[in-house]
Amino acid sequence: MIYQIDVEEFSDKEKLFLFLFQELKITFKKLTNYIILPDAKNSITEKDIEKNTIRITSNFKDFFCFNNEKENLIVVVGNIEYNGNYTKRDKRSDLFKFHKDAFLKLELNTGKKLKIIKLSKNKFELITI
């Protein structure tokens, strides 16, 4: 990726560094094919499990890269495919909802983490870790 930077806009070296660092973080996230949820500041709650929903916090929203407000997905758990959907929400966590049977098979609880692997644009494998 090539950037053209207006030097006048970034006369302060610290601002330039922060800009480039942020761009590198975004590029890295787009190249990574998996994430692990939740991060250290969050948790999967009983309410999430009851609703068959994983909340996607702002630091992971770039991983999904959907244009539509709501997107239908395929979720793979083990070798079984389930339907799911992703809902974008402004100023709140996005929602990743999938079939109850997938949640049961994952055996998710409040102390576990979930690895989400991007298999294609709308297909994700889920593994409890």
Secondary structure, 3 states (H helix, E strand, C coil): CCCCCCCCCCCCHHHHHHHHHHHHHHHHHHHCCEEEECCCCCCCCHHHHHCCEEEECHHHHHHHCCCCCEEEEEEEECCEEEEEEEECCCCCCEEEEECHHHHHHHCCCCCCCEEEEEEECCEEEEEEC
